[in-house]
Amino acid sequence: MLIEIRIDWDAPEREMRSLQQWLSDERYIRRNARMTWGRQPSPPDHMGSAPEMIKLLVDTGFQVSSLVVAIASWRATRPRKATITIERDGVKVEATDGDPEQIERVMRLLDGDRP
């Protein structure tokens, strides 16, 4: 199963690198996911190269909640709270803040609990 993580287009690349390092430092994620880089698709009106995204290759037993909590923890350390998009199996969910209800909603949607 593939999970893709993107940050706002206008976020500096160092933010994505910081998130990647944060996720690499999480024991559960490090042991249960293979992390690689990919390029985000460019919007039609965008000129220049596309920012990178993090791709996680995981098995079906992967606990998405661990990933979402790690991302929320990383966001809490950032001075600028960029929107993060997480995509799994065609389901895209945006995390715009660290609100516990939003985090719970993100976890439910990514675990397959469609509205």
C-alpha positions as CSV (number, residue, x, y, z in Angstrom):
1,M,0.0,0.0,0.0
2,L,1.3,3.5,-0.9
3,I,0.8,6.6,1.3
4,E,1.8,10.0,-0.1
5,I,2.5,13.0,2.0
6,R,2.6,16.5,0.5
7,I,3.1,20.0,2.0
8,D,1.7,23.3,0.5
9,W,3.3,24.3,-2.8
10,D,4.7,27.5,-1.3
11,A,6.4,25.7,1.6
12,P,10.2,25.6,1.4
13,E,11.8,22.2,0.5
14,R,13.5,22.2,3.9
15,E,10.1,21.8,5.5
16,M,9.6,18.5,3.6
17,R,13.1,17.4,4.5
18,S,12.4,18.2,8.2
19,L,9.2,16.2,8.1
20,Q,11.0,13.3,6.4
21,Q,13.6,13.3,9.2
22,W,10.9,13.5,11.9
23,L,9.2,10.5,10.4
24,S,12.5,8.6,10.1
25,D,13.1,9.2,13.8
26,E,9.8,7.5,14.7
27,R,10.6,3.9,15.6
28,Y,7.3,2.4,14.4
29,I,7.4,4.2,11.1
30,R,11.1,3.5,10.5
31,R,10.5,-0.3,11.1
32,N,7.2,-0.6,9.2
33,A,7.4,1.7,6.2
34,R,9.8,2.1,3.4
35,M,10.2,5.9,2.8
36,T,11.1,7.3,-0.6
37,W,10.9,10.7,-2.5
38,G,8.7,11.6,-5.4
39,R,7.6,14.7,-7.3
40,Q,4.2,16.3,-6.8
41,P,2.2,16.8,-10.0
42,S,2.4,20.4,-11.1
43,P,-0.8,22.5,-11.3
44,P,-1.5,23.7,-14.8
45,D,-0.5,27.3,-14.1
46,H,2.7,26.5,-12.3
47,M,6.1,27.2,-13.8
48,G,9.3,25.6,-12.6
49,S,10.0,22.3,-10.9
50,A,7.5,20.6,-8.6
51,P,8.2,20.2,-4.9
52,E,9.0,16.8,-3.6
53,M,6.7,14.6,-1.6
54,I,7.3,11.7,0.8
55,K,6.1,8.2,-0.3
56,L,5.6,5.5,2.3
57,L,5.3,1.9,1.1
58,V,3.5,0.0,3.9
59,D,1.7,-3.3,4.4
60,T,-2.0,-3.6,5.1
61,G,-1.4,-3.9,8.9
62,F,0.3,-0.5,9.1
63,Q,-1.2,1.7,11.8
64,V,-2.1,4.9,10.0
65,S,-2.8,6.5,13.4
66,S,1.0,6.4,14.2
67,L,1.7,8.3,11.0
68,V,-1.0,10.9,11.6
69,V,0.1,11.5,15.2
70,A,3.8,11.8,14.1
71,I,2.8,14.4,11.4
72,A,0.6,16.3,13.9
73,S,3.5,16.3,16.4
74,W,5.9,17.6,13.7
75,R,3.4,20.4,12.7
76,A,3.2,21.5,16.3
77,T,7.0,22.3,16.2
78,R,6.7,24.5,13.1
79,P,6.5,28.3,13.2
80,R,4.4,28.3,10.0
81,K,1.5,25.8,9.9
82,A,1.5,24.6,6.3
83,T,-1.4,22.4,5.0
84,I,-0.4,18.8,4.7
85,T,-2.1,16.4,2.3
86,I,-2.0,12.7,3.0
87,E,-3.2,10.3,0.3
88,R,-3.9,6.6,0.5
89,D,-5.8,4.4,-2.0
90,G,-7.1,7.5,-3.8
91,V,-8.4,9.1,-0.6
92,K,-6.9,12.6,0.0
93,V,-7.2,14.3,3.3
94,E,-5.9,17.7,4.2
95,A,-4.6,18.5,7.7
96,T,-4.8,22.3,8.2
97,D,-4.4,22.5,11.9
98,G,-3.6,20.3,15.0
99,D,-7.2,20.2,16.2
100,P,-7.8,16.8,17.8
101,E,-11.1,16.4,16.0
102,Q,-9.5,17.0,12.7
103,I,-6.7,14.5,13.5
104,E,-9.3,11.9,14.4
105,R,-11.2,12.6,11.1
106,V,-8.0,12.2,9.1
107,M,-7.3,8.8,10.8
108,R,-10.8,7.5,10.2
109,L,-10.7,8.5,6.5
110,L,-7.3,7.1,5.9
111,D,-8.3,3.8,7.6
112,G,-11.1,3.5,5.1
113,D,-14.1,4.8,7.1
114,R,-15.6,6.9,4.3
115,P,-18.4,9.3,5.1
